[in-house]
Amino acid sequence: MTFNKEKILILAPHTDDGELGCGGTIARFIEEGSEVHYAAFSSCGASVPEGFSEDVLIKEVQAATKLLGIASDNLHIFDFPVRRFAHYRQEILEELVHFQKDMNPDLVFMPSINDLHQDHHIVAMEGTRAFKQTTILAYEMPWNNISFLTQAFIEFDDLALQKKIEALSQYQSQMGRAYANAEFIRSLATIRGVSAGTKYAETFEVVRFIL
């Protein structure tokens, strides 16, 4: 069973969400020839740790996505205020509809609708509305998920895992977070790989699957 993945869109509420949720998958699919676009809806300037410039996350996402192989023209950064996406729900939906019309992706990755972070939840809800005729897979973020349905697995190799780890290492401003380290990233990929009968994998909820 195969599905079309020629054009892929990653929906990241904040910079680094896409790499955390599906960085190994991104690296694998780019290696296989997919055209990948990455949309980050906030650079979180208001919550940057002390000692870093307000635009540090913009520079970090540029470096991280470049390491994964995403072309600079395919990185789209918006400036919605962190933790206030609910106030901009319609504007976010309109941006997503533009992606649907202009890009018409074959496959969309986004957070789970059950993600507890308010910004993640809004992107997931509006993403489901905008891409009504597109395959959508929701990526795992264990620190935000009380429940998560491990319905689909995408396996990847050592090189893709290393690219994910190197990409996330670009986020020096986020290194204080418990999940922002190579040991956690490798461990989770190994656990999901065991579930899928392979070495490394990422797991996803199936929001919509068009075959």
Secondary structure, 3 states (H helix, E strand, C coil): CCCCCCEEEEEECCCCHHHHHHHHHHHHHHHCCCEEEEEECCCCHHHCCCCCCCCHHHHHHHHHHHHHCCCHHHEEECCCCCCCHHHHHHHHHHHHHHHHHHCCCCEEEEECCCCCCHHHHHHHHHHHHHCCCCEEEEECCCCCCCCCCCCEEEEECHHHHHHHHHHHCCCHHHCCCCCCCHHHHHHHHHHHHHHHCCCEEEEEEEEECCC
